């Protein structure tokens, strides 16, 4: 089912985003609404080290394709779609980067320091029933 923008979201989009971004709201309603929500938020501080990063590869997705927290990275193969024309990154619960096609709608992540990866996670494997491993 396609995401339907609320009248409040449409008002926020029209008041905050440049017209050429707002014009994409019918094709990319989730990405455009998320970009509008954080469009006037300041960038993350220089040298900011996030606790939690989520990467979404679809306009509408129930879960992130990539999760990173405390040095652990997990990839959900059901939601990992690098060929998608939508890329959205959330850092510590805030939208930090949103791109549709080649157009960057939001980029607040400039000062973020990515945490070192200290281990590979078996997160998805751990979720599988024993008889399917």
CORVEN-V389108 format. One record per residue. N is the residue number from 1. PHI is phi as a letter, one per 40 degrees, with the letter a starting at -180 (999 if undefined). PSI is psi as a letter, one per 30 degrees, with the letter a starting at -180 (none if undefined). NEAR is the number of other ideal C-beta (glycine too) atoms within 8 Angstrom. Layout:
{{N;PHI;PSI;NEAR} {N;PHI;PSI;NEAR}}
//
This chain:
{{1;999;k;2} {2;c;k;5} {3;c;k;8} {4;b;k;5} {5;c;k;10} {6;c;l;6} {7;d;e;6} {8;c;e;6} {9;c;e;10} {10;c;e;10} {11;c;e;8} {12;c;e;11} {13;d;e;15} {14;c;f;8} {15;c;f;5} {16;b;e;8} {17;c;k;12} {18;d;k;5} {19;d;e;6} {20;c;f;6} {21;c;e;12} {22;d;e;11} {23;c;f;6} {24;c;g;12} {25;c;f;12} {26;c;e;4} {27;c;e;6} {28;b;i;10} {29;c;e;13} {30;c;e;9} {31;c;e;14} {32;c;e;15} {33;c;e;13} {34;c;e;12} {35;c;e;14} {36;c;e;12} {37;d;e;8} {38;b;g;12} {39;d;e;9} {40;c;g;4} {41;c;k;6} {42;c;l;4} {43;c;l;8} {44;c;k;12} {45;c;l;6} {46;d;k;4} {47;g;g;6} {48;c;k;9} {49;b;j;7} {50;c;l;11} {51;c;e;6} {52;a;k;10} {53;b;k;12} {54;b;k;9} {55;b;k;12} {56;b;k;13} {57;b;g;12} {58;a;l;10} {59;d;e;10} {60;b;j;6} {61;a;k;10} {62;c;f;3} {63;a;l;7} {64;c;l;11} {65;c;e;13} {66;b;k;12} {67;b;k;12} {68;b;k;11} {69;a;k;8} {70;f;h;5} {71;g;g;8} {72;b;k;11} {73;b;k;9} {74;b;k;10} {75;b;k;8} {76;c;j;12} {77;c;f;6} {78;c;f;5} {79;b;g;13} {80;c;j;10} {81;b;i;8} {82;c;f;5} {83;c;f;3} {84;c;l;9} {85;c;g;4} {86;b;k;12} {87;b;k;10} {88;b;k;12} {89;b;k;13} {90;b;k;13} {91;b;k;12} {92;f;h;7} {93;g;g;5} {94;b;k;9} {95;c;k;13} {96;b;f;13} {97;a;k;12} {98;b;k;13} {99;b;k;11} {100;b;k;11} {101;f;b;5} {102;c;g;3} {103;c;j;8} {104;c;j;7} {105;c;e;11} {106;a;k;12} {107;a;j;8} {108;b;g;13} {109;c;g;11} {110;d;e;7} {111;c;g;10} {112;c;k;11} {113;b;k;7} {114;c;k;7} {115;c;l;9} {116;c;k;5} {117;c;j;9} {118;b;f;5} {119;a;l;6} {120;c;k;5} {121;c;k;7} {122;b;g;6} {123;d;e;9} {124;c;e;10} {125;c;e;7} {126;c;f;6} {127;c;f;5} {128;c;k;8} {129;c;k;5} {130;d;e;5} {131;c;f;4} {132;b;f;5} {133;c;none;6}}
//
